[in-house]
Amino acid sequence: MTTTVPALGTRTAEGSALQAVLLDMDGTLVDTEGFWWEVEVDVFATLGHTLDESWRHVVVGGPMTRSAGFLIEATGADITFEELSVLLNDGFEQRIGRSLPLMPGAARLLAELAAHEIPTALVSASHRRIIDRVLDSLGPQYFALTVAGDEVGRTKPFPDPYLLAATGLDAHPTRCAVIEDTATGVAAAEAAGCRVVAVPSVAPIAPAAGRTVVTSLEEVDLPFLHGVMTEMR
């Protein structure tokens, strides 16, 4: 997939205050952040290593390159990143094959956005093979565009995935509402110039300028998102 990420100033910001909604996947729409940690613990156990629970906050929400690289260095495991990446993705696919619970409010929000024809994109640090499996449960019809972590040169916390999604939906980043559950994802969205609604999953996220923090997607609906955009104009 060849992509070009535009500079923030190259597009106009005309039209409705809310032009598109960009959503993270793991921990935001599907309750899978814990799944990743379970798989990491199991894989490293087979390699003879025990993961420290405190490392969970280091690897949450990050790209595979960061999380796997950190765990290899922290444990000293005799495995390459490429080998570990395969084991983790294989283990995660098996795990979501048993169950894939949606976050409270996720199904309702996606249906509402679709009913009002709000352009929506799924933007994840997970690899394409994982996104496609999850889409079977989420419903691919809800997303005009999906961006995977292995399809961009720089994934979260860099702004590239969200800039790419905004461009693909013909929306200006400042007119996009992003829904994220981790500090890594929030950093990416804010660097892209998007308005952020944070729904913390594993680690807390503090409120900040241009950022709204809620406890659940059940608090988020289309009028709420319109309000977020209006308040920040």
LOFIVEX-452864 format. One record per residue (C-alpha): residue number from 1; residue in three letters; x, y, z. Coordinates in Angstrom, 3 decimals. Last residue first. Layout:
LOFIVEX-452864
    nr   rest          X          Y          Z
   NUM    ALA          X          Y          Z
...
This chain:
LOFIVEX-452864
    nr   rest          X          Y          Z
   233    ARG    -13.674     25.674     17.518
   232    MET    -13.190     23.420     20.537
   231    GLU    -16.687     23.621     21.996
   230    THR    -18.257     22.954     18.587
   229    MET    -16.162     19.844     17.922
   228    VAL    -16.937     18.335     21.320
   227    GLY    -20.603     19.186     20.929
   226    HIS    -20.825     17.456     17.573
   225    LEU    -19.254     14.417     19.214
   224    PHE    -21.821     14.478     22.044
   223    PRO    -24.683     14.904     19.560
   222    LEU    -23.349     11.814     17.711
   221    ASP    -23.092      9.604     20.770
   220    VAL    -20.481      9.029     23.474
   219    GLU    -21.272      8.362     27.128
   218    GLU    -21.817      4.650     26.456
   217    LEU    -18.339      4.714     24.992
   216    SER    -17.155      4.607     28.592
   215    THR    -15.267      6.580     31.227
   214    VAL    -14.951      9.841     29.358
   213    VAL    -11.979     12.146     28.700
   212    THR    -12.210     15.114     26.332
   211    ARG     -9.038     16.447     24.715
   210    GLY     -8.384     19.763     22.967
   209    ALA     -6.687     21.154     26.058
   208    ALA     -6.015     18.333     28.470
   207    PRO     -7.795     15.686     30.511
   206    ALA     -5.538     12.999     31.993
   205    ILE     -5.423      9.475     30.615
   204    PRO     -5.513      6.522     33.017
   203    ALA     -3.945      3.167     32.076
   202    VAL     -5.646     -0.058     30.944
   201    SER     -8.775      1.179     29.131
   200    PRO     -9.004      4.966     29.006
   199    VAL    -11.827      6.368     26.830
   198    ALA    -10.209      9.453     25.309
   197    VAL    -12.201     11.709     22.976
   196    VAL     -9.711     13.553     20.823
   195    ARG     -9.998     16.418     18.352
   194    CYS     -7.550     15.911     15.493
   193    GLY     -4.411     17.940     14.788
   192    ALA     -2.322     14.992     13.602
   191    ALA     -0.118     15.293     16.693
   190    GLU     -3.309     15.086     18.751
   189    ALA     -4.291     11.834     17.099
   188    ALA     -0.876     10.239     17.529
   187    ALA     -0.550     11.335     21.162
   186    VAL     -4.027     10.003     21.932
   185    GLY     -3.075      6.662     20.422
   184    THR      0.014      6.355     22.593
   183    ALA     -1.831      7.584     25.688
   182    THR     -4.324      4.762     25.274
   181    ASP     -8.102      4.389     24.764
   180    GLU     -8.804      6.365     21.604
   179    ILE    -11.751      8.025     19.851
   178    VAL    -10.762     10.562     17.201
   177    ALA    -13.045     13.375     16.078
   176    CYS    -12.038     14.801     12.705
   175    ARG    -12.539     18.421     11.629
   174    THR     -8.993     19.408     12.606
   173    PRO     -7.721     16.546     10.474
   172    HIS     -9.453     17.930      7.350
   171    ALA    -11.708     15.349      5.737
   170    ASP    -11.586     13.680      2.327
   169    LEU    -12.148     10.280      3.979
   168    GLY     -8.815      8.942      2.719
   167    THR     -7.108     12.177      3.745
   166    ALA     -8.435     11.881      7.288
   165    ALA     -7.323      8.248      7.465
   164    LEU     -3.816      9.056      6.229
   163    LEU     -3.438     11.909      8.700
   162    TYR     -4.616      9.553     11.437
   161    PRO     -2.113      6.848     10.532
   160    ASP      0.739      9.385     10.082
   159    PRO      0.420     11.193     13.429
   158    PHE      3.281      9.299     15.114
   157    PRO      2.402      7.561     18.399
   156    LYS      1.211      5.451     16.520
   155    THR      2.473      4.116     13.186
   154    ARG      5.365      5.254     11.041
   153    GLY      5.908      3.805      7.583
   152    VAL      2.239      2.921      7.314
   151    GLU      0.601     -0.346      6.281
   150    ASP      1.898     -2.493      9.152
   149    GLY     -0.115     -0.523     11.703
   148    ALA     -3.362     -1.011      9.838
   147    VAL     -5.652      1.703      8.426
   146    THR     -9.306      0.970      7.685
   145    LEU    -11.596      3.015      5.452
   144    ALA    -15.312      3.498      4.800
   143    PHE    -16.026      1.660      8.043
   142    TYR    -19.393      0.475      9.355
   141    GLN    -19.878     -2.112      6.621
   140    PRO    -16.845     -4.028      7.919
   139    GLY    -18.928     -5.250     10.871
   138    LEU    -17.330     -5.418     14.299
   137    SER    -17.197     -9.203     14.407
   136    ASP    -15.763     -9.902     10.944
   135    LEU    -13.800     -6.677     11.314
   134    VAL    -11.760     -8.335     14.067
   133    ARG    -10.323    -10.876     11.626
   132    ASP     -9.490     -8.181      9.074
   131    ILE     -7.821     -6.060     11.730
   130    ILE     -5.633     -8.961     12.844
   129    ARG     -4.297     -9.773      9.364
   128    ARG     -3.802     -6.047      8.710
   127    HIS     -1.457     -5.644     11.688
   126    SER     -2.499     -3.875     14.876
   125    ALA     -1.589     -0.208     15.342
   124    SER     -5.197      0.624     14.524
   123    VAL     -7.226      3.264     12.695
   122    LEU    -10.806      2.275     11.837
   121    ALA    -12.427      4.960      9.712
   120    THR    -15.869      6.584      9.724
   119    PRO    -17.617      8.992      7.367
   118    ILE    -20.857     10.054      9.135
   117    GLU    -23.823      8.705      7.177
   116    HIS    -26.341      9.427      9.941
   115    ALA    -27.355      5.763     10.204
   114    ALA    -23.706      4.729      9.949
   113    LEU    -22.675      6.925     12.875
   112    GLU    -25.590      5.576     14.938
   111    ALA    -24.768      1.947     14.117
   110    LEU    -21.138      2.459     15.100
   109    LEU    -22.179      4.104     18.382
   108    ARG    -24.652      1.348     19.287
   107    ALA    -22.140     -1.424     18.598
   106    ALA    -19.452      0.284     20.674
   105    GLY    -21.584      1.219     23.695
   104    PRO    -19.952     -1.254     26.052
   103    MET    -16.709     -2.553     24.500
   102    LEU    -17.179     -5.475     22.137
   101    PRO    -16.319     -8.985     23.278
   100    LEU    -14.321    -11.184     20.903
    99    SER    -14.422    -14.826     21.898
    98    ARG    -12.692    -18.094     20.996
    97    GLY    -11.302    -16.925     17.631
    96    ILE    -10.076    -13.807     19.408
    95    ARG     -7.533    -15.965     21.262
    94    GLN     -6.414    -17.966     18.227
    93    GLU     -5.798    -14.775     16.279
    92    PHE     -3.893    -13.363     19.249
    91    GLY     -1.625    -16.389     19.472
    90    ASP     -0.801    -16.269     15.772
    89    ASN     -0.111    -12.525     15.981
    88    LEU      2.131    -13.007     18.997
    87    LEU      4.036    -15.973     17.550
    86    VAL      4.579    -14.250     14.196
    85    SER      5.818    -11.054     15.846
    84    LEU      8.165    -13.074     18.057
    83    GLU      9.920    -14.635     15.072
    82    GLU     10.290    -11.288     13.294
    81    PHE     11.507     -9.582     16.473
    80    THR     14.167    -12.222     16.915
    79    ILE     14.237    -14.698     19.780
    78    ASP     16.650    -15.565     22.581
    77    ALA     14.753    -13.818     25.370
    76    GLY     16.710    -11.159     27.278
    75    THR     13.575    -10.457     29.282
    74    ALA     13.523     -6.643     29.109
    73    GLU     15.131     -6.478     25.652
    72    ILE     12.753     -8.989     24.084
    71    LEU      9.801     -7.373     25.862
    70    PHE     10.720     -3.881     24.649
    69    GLY     11.134     -4.997     21.055
    68    ALA      7.811     -6.820     21.111
    67    SER      5.981     -3.763     22.445
    66    ARG      7.724     -1.206     20.247
    65    THR      7.756     -3.043     16.926
    64    MET      4.269     -4.399     17.564
    63    PRO      2.886     -0.880     17.727
    62    GLY      1.836      0.598     21.052
    61    GLY     -1.480      0.639     22.846
    60    VAL     -0.244     -1.184     25.903
    59    VAL      3.457     -2.118     25.895
    58    VAL      4.712      0.045     28.766
    57    HIS      1.592     -0.274     30.907
    56    ARG      1.862     -4.059     30.759
    55    TRP      5.470     -3.891     31.867
    54    SER      4.327     -3.443     35.479
    53    GLU      2.931     -6.989     35.437
    52    ASP      6.463     -8.359     35.072
    51    LEU      6.660    -11.002     32.356
    50    THR      7.948    -14.456     33.238
    49    HIS     10.469    -16.034     30.871
    48    GLY     11.167    -19.595     29.741
    47    LEU     10.392    -19.182     26.046
    46    THR      7.053    -20.952     26.506
    45    ALA      6.334    -18.446     29.291
    44    PHE      7.203    -15.657     26.853
    43    VAL      4.411    -16.757     24.536
    42    ASP      1.886    -17.119     27.363
    41    VAL      2.595    -13.698     28.886
    40    GLU      2.465    -12.017     25.468
    39    VAL     -0.813    -13.783     24.681
    38    GLU     -2.362    -12.690     27.968
    37    TRP     -1.126     -9.131     27.395
    36    TRP     -2.660     -9.001     23.930
    35    PHE     -5.945    -10.393     25.264
    34    GLY     -6.094     -7.738     27.978
    33    GLU     -6.073     -5.018     25.320
    32    THR     -8.856     -6.958     23.578
    31    ASP    -12.184     -5.494     24.691
    30    VAL    -13.213     -4.374     21.217
    29    LEU    -14.161     -0.837     20.195
    28    THR    -11.666      1.160     22.245
    27    GLY     -9.452     -1.431     23.930
    26    ASP     -8.105     -2.644     20.607
    25    MET     -9.699     -0.745     17.688
    24    ASP     -8.996      2.975     17.439
    23    LEU    -11.708      5.093     15.874
    22    LEU    -11.728      7.951     13.396
    21    VAL    -14.917      9.999     13.073
    20    ALA    -15.353     12.300     10.078
    19    GLN    -16.426     15.790      8.969
    18    LEU    -17.507     17.283     12.278
    17    ALA    -17.443     21.091     12.102
    16    SER    -19.439     20.874      8.880
    15    GLY    -18.079     22.537      5.769
    14    GLU    -14.669     23.968      5.088
    13    ALA    -11.366     22.972      6.657
    12    THR     -9.153     23.347      3.628
    11    ARG     -6.259     21.020      2.945
    10    THR     -2.541     21.664      2.498
     9    GLY     -1.887     23.131      5.932
     8    LEU     -1.642     19.852      7.808
     7    ALA      1.017     18.528      5.467
     6    PRO     -0.174     15.581      3.448
     5    VAL      0.682     11.925      4.144
     4    THR      1.346     10.028      0.936
     3    THR      0.505      6.348      0.823
     2    THR      1.576      3.291     -1.104
     1    MET      0.000      0.000      0.000
